């Protein structure tokens, strides 16, 4: 058994331990976080290894000019030079996936003035959901279990079951169809980057385009979860002393407390959690600890219960919002395993540049187009925390 199999076996054991009344939730969560971090590291290393093997198989990875083979350039350098002259590039779905999940680690040129980004980046939901390359598909039909199987009352030597009112049944399946949607993106950078090397110029353009694309896709994922008909739902009107417990214990089946879940919420609601006070009005009920490496995420702790959170600006705040509809609830926060949400990439991403649109501002306009789709694909995989219909 390799280490990855050992980790997944241990996670299954922890899931079983969560069902016990005397379960040490803090210890289980700590070990689960460590196992998931190690699992991600192993998977990322394997993906990197496979990518390098593909490069070798395709004849890539050759030294650039001046690195032992005079006059020869690398594929990356040749692609950058082509984009520098044509102002257009195509990036396949596999590369798009890698870049979307990079978290902004693309190399960008320095000492070039431009438009400064607002503080912060993009919601980390993109780095948590399941992403798949669906190039060539017109749609992705995903099966899910809509009802579990039920065992019947059996009498030895007889089948089907007799003598009781219960009968056995097979699980019921249904389907979610994820269809491609076109995403148009526009962003701007200083025209001065064109003075840099073709490689640095290309990387800056890609970084700007993909940041805009990440924001659009993150919003689409949020909107799809909010609209999902297979998500569970609870109604709340405000954030109080028992809110975190109600959310955590209403998620998942009745016979367990499901692990690996994340609470996605607007920053306004995170502040509201921090403002809740107990009988001693000076003492906060919830302890909020931002992640030191990713301030977009962190934990909310109340007694022995600890819940991971992710700030999502595309979520409607529960706090201070009134539902105007008399016919539909209004989803705000949502809680669950983000891996139950699927993001499909249906083809290449096309990026173009133009100096004409912002000519008077000396800005370079970056246009992009991509095709993707998303939806919740596991029944009850997410729990929506919604405002009730208006009376």
N, C-alpha and C positions, 0 to 999 in steps of 0.2 A: 504494500500500500504506500503510494507516494504521499508527500506532505499535503498536497491539495485535497486528496481524498480523506486524509486524517482530519483536516480542518473542517470539512463538510460533515464528517461523521460526528465530530465534537459539537458542531452547531446544532445538529439534530438532537444530541443528548441534552444540550442546554434548553432547546425548545420544550423537551419533555419535562425538564426540571422546573420550567416556569409554571407548569400546571399544579405544582404542589403548593399547599397552603403556607408552608414554612420556607418557601423559596427566598434566598438572599438575592433580591433584585439588583442591588448595587454591585455585588460580586459578579453576578451573571452578566450584567450589562458591560462591566469592565472587561471581562474575558471575551465577550462577544465583539466589542470594539477592537480588541487586540487581534482576534482571529480574522475579522473582516479586513483590517489594515494589512495583515500578512497575506490574506487571500488576494487582495487587490494588487499587492506588490508582485506576487507570483504570476498572476494573470498578465500584468503589464509587461513583465520581463519576457513571458512567452510570446506575447504579441510582438514585442520588439524583435525577438529572435526570429520569428516567422517573417517579419517584414525584411530583415536583413538577408534571410535566406532567399526571399523572392528577388531582392536586388541583385544578389549574386547570380541567381538563375537567369535573370534578365540581362546580365552583362553590365550591370551598373556598378557603382562604387569604384570606378577607375580614377586614378590620380589626376588632378587638374594640371593645367599648364604650369611649369615651373616646379612641379613636385615629382620629378623623375622622368616624365615623358613630355618633353618640350612640344608645344603646339597643340596638345590635346586638352580639351576642357571636359568637365564633369557634366552629366545630364542635367543636374540642377542649374549649372551655370548657363548651359545652352538654352534651357527653358526660360531662364530669367532674361537672357538677351533677346529671345524671340518676343517675350511679353513687352520688353522695353521698347521694341520697335513697332510691334503690332497693336499694343494697348489692349490686348484681349488674351485671356487664358481660360482653359477648361480644367476643372479639378474633379476627378472621379469620386464616386460615393465613398469609397474606402478612405481616400485622403480627406474628404469632407468630414467623415466621422472622426478621424484622428484629430483634426483641427478643431472641430466643434467642442471636443472634450478636453482640449488642451488647457483650458482655464487661462488663456492669455499668455502662454509661454512662448509664443512665436517671437523670434528675434526681431527687434525694431531698431531702425537707425537712431542715433543720438545726435545732439547738437543741431537739430533741425526744428525751427519754430513751426507751430501749427495751431490747430484748435485743441485746447486742453479738454480732456474728458471731465465730466462731472465726477465727484468722489464716488468710489465704489465701482463695481463692475456689473456682472450679469448673475441672475439667480442660479445657484448651484444645482437646481433641479435637473439641468442638462447632464450633469456629471453623475447622476444617481439613477436615471431611468435606463431601461433596456433599449439599446440602439442596434438596428439591423440594416444591412445593405440589401435593398430590394430592387436594385437596378434591373430593368427589363420587365418588371412586373407591372400590370395595369392596376392591380390592387392586391392587398394582403388580407386574406381571410383567416382569422385566428379563432380556433375553437376554444371554448371554455366550458367548465362544468357548471350547469345552472342548478342542478339538484344532485346531492350525493345519493349513493345506493343505500338501500335499507335492507337489513337482514330480517328474514321471516322466522316464525316459530316452527321448528322442525321436529318431527317424530321419527325416531330411529327406524330405518327401513322403509320410510315413506317419503315420497317427493312428488308434487310440491308439498309445502307445509300444510298440516291439517290440524283441526282441533283448536284453532285460535283465530283471532280476528286479524292478526298481522300477516302480511304477505311480503315476500322479498321483492325488491325492485332493482333495476339497473340504473346507473347514473344517467342523468339527462344532460345532453350537450346542446349548446347554442353557439352562435358565431358573432364575432365582431369583424366588420370589414373596414380596414384602414385604406383610404383612397388618397392618392397624391394630390397635394395642393401646391400651387405655385407661390413662391415667396420672392418679392422684389425688395431689394435693399439699396439704400443710398447712404453714402457717408462722404466726408470731406477731409482732406489732409493738405498740408502746405505743398504748393507746387515746387518748392525748393528741393523736395526729395528726389526730383528727377535729375538733380546734379550728382546724386550718389551713384554707387556702382549698380548695375542692373540687378544683382542679387539682393542688395539691401532695399532697393526700390520695390522689387517684387514682394519681399517679405512684409514691408510696411503696408503695401496695398492689401495683401492677403489678410494681415492682422486686422486692419480697419474693417474690411468687408465681413470677415467672420465674426467680429464682435457685434456688428449690426445684425447678422444672421442669428447669432446666439440669442439675442434679445427677442427677435421675432418668434423663434422656435420655442423659447421658454414660455412666452405668452400663449402660444397655441396649445402647448401641453397643459397649462393651467386651465385654459378655457375648455378643453376636452374633458378634463377630470370634473370640472364644475357641471358640465352638461351630461355626464355619463349616467345612463339608466341602470347600470349594474353596480354602482357605488352604493354603500350604505349611507344613512343620513340620520343625524340627530338635530334637534331644534334647540337653540340657545338664544338668549336675548342680550347677555352681557357676560363679562369675564369676572368670576368670583372665586371664593375660597375652594370650591369643589370642582372647578372647571376641568383641570388637568386630569383628575381621577375619572370624571365622567367620559372624557374623550378617550383615554387609554383603555378603560375597561369596557367601553362600548364597541371597541374595534375587534374584529375577528370572531371566531365561533364561541359558543357559550361555554365550551369545556376547556378553554385555555386563554392565557394572556399572550397574544402574538408578539414576537420580537422583531427587531429589524425595522421598526416603523419610524417615520419622521413626521413631525408636525410642520406643515407649510403654512405660513401666516404672514400677514402684512406687518410691517414694523410698528404701526400704530397699536396693534394687538399685543405685540411683544412688550411694548411700554406699559400697556394696561395690565399685563401679568405682573410686571414689576411694581405696579402701584397698589396691588391688593395687600391689605393689612389684616392681621388677625385681631383677637380680643385685645392684645396689647398693640395699640394703634401705631406704635413706632417700629414694630417688627414686621418685616415683609414675609409673607407666606411662601412666596416662590423665590428660589435662588437661581438667578440667570447667569450662566457662565459662557461667554463667547469663546469660540475656538481660536486659539492663538495663531494658527496658521491659515484659517479661513474665517474671518469675522462675519461672513454671511451665514455661518452655522454655529451651533453651540448646544447647550443643554439647559432645560428648565427642570429644577428639582423641587419636589415637595415631600418632605419626610423621606420615606424609603423609595419613593417613585421618581425616576429620572427619565425624561423624555427628550430625545434629540429634536432640535428645531432647525428650520431653514427659512430665512427671511425671503419672502416672495412678494415683490411690489405689484404683481399682477393679481394678487388675491384682494378681494373686497374686504375692508376692515369690518370686523364684527362690532367694534367699538365706535359709537357715534354715527352708525349707519341706520337708516330706516328703509324697510322694504316697501317700495311703492306698489308692488303687485298684489292683487287680491286673488290671483289664480295660481301663483307659483312661489315656492320658497326661494330665498336668495342665498346661494352658497358663499361662504366666507373662507374660513380656514378649511384645510383638509389634512387628514392624518392616515398614514398607512405605509406599506412597503413600496417604495418608489419603483422597485423592479417589476411591479405588476402593471406599470405603465410602459407602453412600447412606442418608440420613435422609429419610423421607417424612413430611410433615405432612398428615393426612387430614381436617382440619376445624378449626372454630373452637375457641378456648380459652375456657372459661367460668370466671370468677372471682367468688366471693361472699365476703362478710364476715359475721361474727357476733360479738356482744359477750357471748354466753351461755356459751360453752365455758370461757373463762378469766375468768369474771366476777369471782371473788374476787381475781385477780391484776391486775385492771384492764388486761388485755391484749385486743387485737383479734385474733380468729382469722381467717385467710385460707384459704379453700378454693379449690382449682382443679381443673379436669378438662380433659385434652387427649387427642388421639388421634394416635398416631405409630407408625412402624415403621422398622426399620433392618436392614441386612445388608451383607455383603461381596458385590459384584456383578461383580468381575473375578477370574477364576481366577488364583491365585498373586499377587493384589494385596497380600496380607499374608503375612508369614512368622511363624509362631508359634514361640516358644522355650519348649519344654515340658520338664517333668520326666518321666522314664521311668516306666513302670508299676512298681508295687511287685512285688518278687520273692516 
